Amino acid sequence: TVVVTSSRVTWDIKGTVMFFVTSYTKEIKAIARQMFTALTDLENVGIVHMNIKAENIIIQDEFEPFKVKLTGFGEAGKTSKLSQMAIPKNCGYGAPEIFLQCQLDEKVAIWSVGMTLAFIFLGHPLYPTCCDYEKYLDQGQCTDHFFTPDSDWSLQTPEDLNSLRCLLFEVDAEENYYDDFEEVIAFIDLLEKMIALNPEDRLSPAEALNHRFVREDFSPTTKEENPT
């Protein structure tokens, strides 16, 4: 189920994932599973959440079972009417098609969840940013992370971008503990498929729920019991 919160409701919460940074994949997996479930429910009723970011995911219970709530539904809208909405341009979380003013669909939400999961894991945005109000390419301090200046700004090619795998493994090993190397590789694979530049190449929420990072148990005891 999708939980919609408002300023009139007081939750017994522990904070937002903005201040919850962890490389423990078990907790990241729990957040991912709940976000994918929420997006699937929204997609089934034709709604897209256009403002998913770390500040809008609230931790309700940090113990077993780890529970979060998706908030910020003031920026949600019907998929069929996104072209009529004033879309928030969240640097660091917003999909490229938002900034390029292309046709929008539910795939913008899966991009934002991917960026949020990367933020939780890394402790900083995957694409460093300063401010949500930098809307114009020729003025934006984040522009060179996404675009290459020629006579006009052009979108960077994959060769211009650092490998996502390299970026994730820049995390200081002394400050972060990987539950399982294979599980981290699966997590990176999931992220890569969530933030494909072409929206048509991104996973749907239902497909993300079925990804091996979310679906499989990588715990050592499970491997001992199932060596194959």
matplotlib code that plots the C-alpha trace (Angstrom):
import matplotlib.pyplot as plt

x = [0.0, 1.0, 0.9, 0.2, 1.3, 0.6, 1.7, -1.5, -0.4, 2.1, 4.1, 6.3, 9.3, 13.0, 13.9, 14.3, 16.8, 18.5, 20.3, 20.4, 23.6, 24.5, 26.5, 24.6, 22.8, 20.2, 18.8, 19.1, 17.3, 14.4, 14.1, 14.3, 11.6, 9.2, 9.8, 9.3, 6.1, 4.8, 5.7, 3.9, 0.8, 0.9, 1.5, -1.6, -3.8, -2.1, -0.2, 3.4, 5.3, 7.4, 9.4, 11.1, 14.2, 15.9, 14.1, 10.7, 11.4, 10.7, 12.0, 9.2, 11.1, 14.8, 14.6, 13.2, 11.2, 12.9, 10.0, 9.9, 7.1, 7.1, 5.9, 5.7, 2.6, 1.9, 4.1, 2.3, 0.0, -1.8, 0.5, -1.8, -1.5, 2.2, 2.6, 0.2, 2.0, 4.7, 7.4, 10.0, 13.5, 15.5, 19.1, 20.6, 17.3, 15.4, 15.5, 17.3, 14.0, 12.6, 15.5, 15.3, 11.6, 10.9, 7.8, 7.4, 6.0, 6.3, 10.0, 11.0, 10.1, 12.3, 15.2, 14.7, 14.5, 17.8, 19.4, 18.1, 19.4, 22.8, 22.8, 22.0, 24.9, 27.5, 26.6, 26.4, 24.5, 25.7, 25.7, 27.0, 24.7, 24.3, 20.7, 17.3, 16.8, 19.6, 17.2, 19.1, 21.9, 24.1, 23.8, 23.7, 26.6, 25.7, 25.5, 28.9, 28.0, 25.3, 26.2, 29.2, 29.6, 30.0, 28.4, 25.3, 25.0, 24.8, 24.1, 27.2, 27.8, 28.4, 32.1, 32.1, 30.7, 32.6, 31.5, 28.9, 30.8, 33.9, 32.0, 30.4, 33.6, 35.2, 33.4, 36.0, 36.3, 37.4, 34.2, 31.8, 31.2, 29.9, 27.6, 28.6, 30.6, 28.3, 25.3, 27.0, 27.6, 23.9, 23.0, 25.1, 23.5, 20.1, 21.1, 22.5, 19.2, 17.2, 19.1, 19.5, 19.5, 16.8, 13.6, 12.5, 15.6, 14.9, 13.3, 9.7, 8.9, 7.6, 10.8, 12.9, 11.0, 12.0, 15.7, 18.1, 19.3, 15.8, 14.7, 17.7, 19.1, 22.9, 23.5, 26.4, 24.1, 21.9, 24.9, 26.1, 22.7, 22.4, 25.9, 24.6]
y = [0.0, 3.6, 5.8, 9.5, 11.8, 15.5, 18.2, 17.5, 14.0, 13.2, 10.0, 8.2, 8.6, 8.4, 11.0, 10.8, 8.8, 12.2, 11.5, 7.7, 6.7, 3.1, 0.6, -2.2, -3.7, -5.4, -2.0, -0.6, -3.6, -3.0, 0.6, -0.4, -3.1, -0.7, 2.0, -0.3, -1.6, 2.0, 2.9, -0.2, 0.7, 4.2, 3.0, 0.8, 3.8, 6.0, 8.3, 9.4, 10.8, 13.7, 14.6, 11.5, 12.4, 11.4, 14.2, 12.7, 9.1, 8.9, 6.2, 4.9, 2.0, 1.4, -2.0, -5.3, -5.0, -1.9, 0.4, 3.6, 5.9, 7.8, 11.4, 14.6, 13.6, 17.3, 16.9, 13.7, 13.8, 11.7, 10.1, 11.4, 15.0, 15.4, 17.7, 20.1, 20.1, 22.4, 19.7, 20.3, 20.3, 18.5, 18.5, 15.3, 13.4, 14.5, 12.5, 14.0, 14.2, 16.6, 19.1, 18.6, 19.1, 15.9, 13.7, 12.4, 9.1, 6.9, 6.2, 9.5, 8.0, 5.0, 7.3, 9.3, 6.2, 5.0, 8.3, 8.1, 4.6, 5.7, 8.7, 6.4, 4.1, 6.7, 9.4, 12.0, 12.5, 10.3, 13.5, 16.3, 19.3, 22.5, 23.7, 22.8, 26.2, 25.9, 25.5, 27.0, 25.1, 28.2, 29.2, 25.8, 24.8, 21.1, 21.5, 20.0, 16.8, 16.1, 18.1, 19.0, 22.6, 23.0, 25.9, 24.7, 22.3, 18.7, 15.6, 13.7, 10.3, 7.2, 7.6, 11.0, 9.6, 7.8, 4.2, 3.8, 0.8, 3.0, 5.7, 3.2, 1.5, 4.9, 4.5, 4.3, 0.7, 1.6, 3.6, 1.3, -2.4, -4.5, -7.3, -9.3, -8.4, -10.3, -8.4, -5.1, -6.1, -6.9, -3.6, -1.7, -3.7, -2.7, 1.0, 1.0, -0.4, 2.2, 5.3, 4.4, 7.7, 6.4, 6.1, 3.1, 1.2, 1.7, -1.0, -0.7, -0.9, -4.4, -5.4, -3.8, -5.9, -9.0, -8.0, -10.4, -7.8, -7.4, -11.0, -13.1, -13.7, -13.3, -14.1, -16.6, -19.1, -19.2, -19.8, -22.7, -24.3, -23.7, -23.9, -24.0]
z = [0.0, -0.6, 2.5, 1.8, 4.6, 5.3, 7.7, 9.8, 10.6, 13.3, 12.7, 15.2, 12.9, 13.2, 10.5, 6.7, 4.7, 4.0, 7.3, 6.9, 5.1, 5.1, 3.0, 4.6, 1.6, 3.8, 4.8, 1.3, -0.1, 2.4, 1.3, -2.4, -2.0, -0.3, -2.9, -5.8, -4.2, -3.8, -7.4, -8.6, -6.7, -8.0, -11.6, -11.3, -10.6, -13.2, -10.8, -10.9, -8.0, -9.4, -6.3, -5.0, -3.1, 0.2, 2.1, 1.1, 2.3, 6.1, 8.3, 10.4, 12.0, 11.8, 13.4, 12.1, 10.0, 8.5, 7.4, 5.4, 4.1, 0.9, 1.3, -0.8, -2.8, -3.4, -6.5, -7.8, -10.8, -13.3, -15.9, -18.7, -17.5, -16.7, -19.6, -17.9, -14.5, -13.2, -12.7, -9.9, -11.2, -8.5, -9.4, -8.3, -8.3, -11.4, -14.6, -17.7, -19.6, -17.0, -17.6, -21.4, -21.4, -23.2, -22.9, -19.4, -18.0, -14.9, -15.7, -14.1, -10.7, -11.1, -12.0, -8.8, -6.6, -8.2, -7.4, -3.8, -3.3, -4.6, -2.2, 0.8, -0.2, -1.1, 1.5, -1.3, -4.6, -7.5, -9.5, -7.2, -7.0, -5.1, -5.5, -6.8, -8.4, -11.0, -13.9, -16.8, -18.4, -19.1, -15.4, -13.7, -11.5, -12.2, -16.0, -16.8, -14.9, -17.5, -20.6, -22.8, -24.0, -27.8, -29.6, -27.6, -24.7, -25.7, -23.5, -22.5, -24.2, -22.1, -22.8, -21.2, -17.9, -15.2, -14.7, -12.1, -10.7, -10.3, -8.5, -6.0, -5.2, -4.4, -1.0, 1.7, 2.7, 6.2, 6.8, 5.1, 5.4, 2.4, 3.6, 0.6, -2.5, -4.8, -3.4, -4.0, -7.6, -7.9, -6.4, -8.9, -11.7, -10.4, -10.3, -13.8, -15.1, -13.1, -14.4, -18.1, -20.0, -22.4, -20.3, -22.4, -21.2, -17.5, -15.4, -14.5, -10.7, -11.2, -13.0, -10.3, -7.7, -9.6, -9.8, -8.1, -5.7, -4.3, -4.8, -3.6, -0.2, -0.3, 3.3, 4.0, 5.7, 2.6, 0.4, 2.6, 2.4, -1.4, -2.8, -6.4]

ax = plt.figure().add_subplot(projection="3d")
ax.plot(x, y, z, "-o")
ax.set_aspect("equal")
plt.show()
